[in-house]
Amino acid sequence: MLTKPLSVISFKNTNTYSSRLMENQFKKAKLFLFFFAVANVFGQVSVKRLNDPAIVAQHKRMTFESWGDWRPYPKYFLGIQTNFAYATVWGMWAPKINRDYKDGDDIRPLKPTGEQNLRLAQLKFQEEEAKKIKAASDTIYKRSVQDLAHWTSATVDADPLWLLYYKRMLKPITEFPDTPQNFIEWRLKDQQTYESLNTTGTLKRLQEELDLIKDKYLMSRSMDMPRGKRFVMYHETLIKWRKFVQELRKHNKKTTLLLDYKNILNSHLPTALPTQWTPASDKQIVQNMMQQYKHKY
């Protein structure tokens, strides 16, 4: 008969199985570490360092130390080369590329004039050139940004030279009417001058010149262009405007002079009336004569 419950018996069996499994894994780990240590020790003992003078000489030729020392050396007996190693490496039984290498020029890559040193020097030179190019490109970029600020028409009002000089000098162009209709808008002296210029066709020519001046001014303010070219257009517009104003003044003076000459000429014509003449009756004429000579006799 069972004296203990089944659950207690099964619990004890599980614990026993787990402990045996852990012991087996621990033994396997110790055995693996033992074999690894033994292999390491035997491996270190079995390593033998080689020091072949021929290989060392080749290493020197491959870097920068020295060119030559062609090991293995030849050995002669009665004038006959008897070193088999030399014969197969540098001698008559050696490959042609070996003999050409031995009899050729010094090709150490790290000698003062070696290819590797030349490449390093060229690389350094290219780095310096790259820095110069980068500095130049940065300068060009900054200059381009500055030029763009002057190229665009969006910033023309902020230009110092425009604010200091041309804004004030070109202001009369914007104040002058686009199509003047009377002598006041044309800045002429009087209506007679206006009619005289209009009759002779001078106003039509002046209107064309005014249109050209205003168009050039508008282009200089609205188009994208270099800063220097913009101010050249400002200056050309200013010169044309001054000539236009001078021509208006000349027409004012010329027309006034012509009208004065016309009045003088009309006054000397046979059919011209006296300047102060007014119609009167015979009685009034006699009274005027008596009044004129009253104190003379």
HELIX and SHEET records of a PDB file:
HELIX    1   1 LEU A    6  SER A   46  1                                  41    
HELIX    2   2 PRO A   53  MET A   62  1                                  10    
HELIX    3   3 PHE A   84  VAL A   89  1                                   6    
HELIX    4   4 LYS A   96  ASP A  103  1                                   8    
HELIX    5   5 GLU A  115  TRP A  151  1                                  37    
HELIX    6   6 SER A  153  ALA A  158  5                                   6    
HELIX    7   7 PRO A  160  LEU A  161  1                                   2    
HELIX    8   8 TRP A  162  TYR A  166  3                                   5    
HELIX    9   9 LYS A  167  MET A  169  1                                   3    
HELIX   10  10 LYS A  171  GLU A  175  1                                   5    
HELIX   11  11 GLN A  191  THR A  200  1                                  10    
HELIX   12  12 THR A  202  SER A  222  1                                  21    
HELIX   13  13 ARG A  227  SER A  267  1                                  41    
HELIX   14  14 ASP A  282  TYR A  293  1                                  12    
SHEET    1   A 2 TYR A  76  PHE A  77  0                                        
SHEET    2   A 2 ILE A  80  GLN A  81 -1                                        
END                                                                             
